Amino acid sequence: MSDSIYPVPAEWARRARVDAAGYERLHGLSLADPGSFWLEQARRLDWIKRPEIAGDWSFDEADFHIQWFADGKLNVAANCIDRHLASRGGDTAIIWEPDDPAEAPRSYTYLQLYEEVCRFANVLKAQGVQKGDRVTVYMPMIPEAAFAILACARIGAIHSVVFGGFSPEALAGRITDCDSSVVITADEGRRGGKKVPLKTNVDAAAAHAPALEKVIVVKATGGDVPMQPGRDIWYHEAAAGEPADCPPVAMGAEDPLFILYTSGSTGKPKGVLHSSGGYLLWASLTHALTFDYRPGQVYWCAADIGWVTGHSYIVYGPLANGATTLMFEGVPNWPSAARIWEVVDRHKVEILYTAPTALRALMREGDAHVTRTSRKSLRLLGTVGEPINPEAWRWYHEVVGEGRCPIVDTWWQTETGGHMITPLPGAMALKPGSATLPFPGVDPQIVDADGRVLHGATEGNLVIARSWPGQMRTVWGDHARFFQTYFSTYPGKYFTGDGCRRDADGYYWITGRVDDVINVSGHRMGTAEVESALVLHPKVAEAAVVGMPHDIKGQGIYAYVTLNAGCTGDEALRAELVKWVRTEIGPIATPDAIQFAPGLPKTRSGKIMRRILRKIAEGDVTSLGDTSTLADPAVVDDLVANRVG
Ligand code: 6R9
């Protein structure tokens, strides 16, 4: 923990959209009179019918509902494209930087984006896609991924983007859960000079996804992929006959915009559903204020479109604001650890938004990769995805930003749609490791295990006491699970699943998940998901997965595995299980350590005591606490003796 304070630079205090007094006023108003505050903010969007009501919600079980701007009508794609055409149709909307730096970047003006998205929308319509239908997008980081999701928004179809690193099994589960009959993919993806067999993965997924009827394939690498007649369609062939014009469909503000699957504390990922109006307003307002975005600036969010960060801060937020958004196909450390900074120089990036795990990995490669680049264009740096350790924060600030760029450490979640606790660069003094203060409209509280609200400097669980426009609206197909997961632990409040400390200045410090979710390289992984994958293996009887500290990834995956009688836990089986999990879920779920255990520590009622497993995985075996309630306390000695790592 660090208590050093970095004051707002004088130039930022003078020039930023929001200064310290402005923040106090905005945040105060947003809580004192949310109705007028949000109707006023809603004017930043282009409405077909302007809303006259703002929030209408209750977190109480008896009357549980969440709506924002319910009487408003708009089209999200028209907000991201059409309304900019008159004033800045020739401005660059998207810059695309390919995986291989030897290849030329591409860019699209707002007018070109309009034509691409309209054509894509017409292709979807020709395939029978209608308002409310679910379309799965399983794409590499190419501009067509953005065209595809905006095309869905244009015709009112609900997109469900599945990260290209997920396995065919994981993809099939997501296609089936939301009953999606269309998948948009590419022949292959590229990352760090390696090919990702996306179309082949879709073919494998199709075997387990009976709902799937059509596969639209974008030619990205030109790799040779088999096409199944009647099911598979080359995008370029289908698009050739389509006009570059397609009227946007009028959507209710509460009509769904997208589903995005995320890990929770149970085995099955949840389909987080976001609305059209409230979500877009949140993405747009947070993008404008947190990054202090000014027209003409080149802005780069280095996330993948498969995560919520890519949705809100590569596509929806920036495009709603008429920004120039950079899309990067590659990875930070290929061909060298200088790649990010070279891309910054090549495109004169002013605002860079990335994850602590990438910073830690690059930091380890030494400063020379950074200092041999200019980075003069950079004005503001951002981070997201996990707590940033003060050492990485300082490196980002001193070495990357040469001390001149404020750092916005943005805390938020797939469920929140956009930033919740974050510095506004002209308003908040910074403390390395703290996400600082709540965004306007956000009412955070820290509660103890019994739900008592704790005041002043304190530590506990983070809840949000009132609704905000960007909040998710339901879990796809399971509204009861939505209530149960987020609103039943602390009645009347949204429970984030995060632990949090508040210091004497009122600054918030996220301490990490307090549920069975671990954060691997900024990606959420449910321990139960990895356990379910492991027990599918014929030799595995039982598995328990916990997080362990990891220098680069933040947290690594530590799996305790009990084998069926007669099976031997050797190196070969360990390698096989690692491969198995990668196949079942994807490389992001790769276990870092597997310990074969004859038994797991269980209570007499059969509940696994994860607290003990976590301690052992952390290597903290001297303070295992009370083990007397275990059915068989002796298993702990075996676990300690055979700890891996
Ligand atoms: C946007 C995103 C959400 C979880 C969240 C928390 C962690 C995200 C953070 C952070 C500390 C930050 N998290 N940002 N922790 N400081 N700035 O990452 O969404 O993938 O749903 O993950 O990530 O634990 O609860 P998502």
Boltz pocket constraint, residues with backbone or C-beta under 6 A from the ligand:
constraints:
  - pocket:
      binder: B
      contacts: [[A, 262], [A, 307], [A, 308], [A, 309], [A, 383], [A, 384], [A, 385], [A, 386], [A, 387], [A, 388], [A, 409], [A, 410], [A, 411], [A, 412], [A, 413], [A, 414], [A, 415], [A, 421], [A, 435], [A, 496], [A, 497], [A, 498], [A, 510], [A, 512], [A, 513], [A, 519], [A, 522], [A, 523], [A, 524]]
      max_distance: 6.0
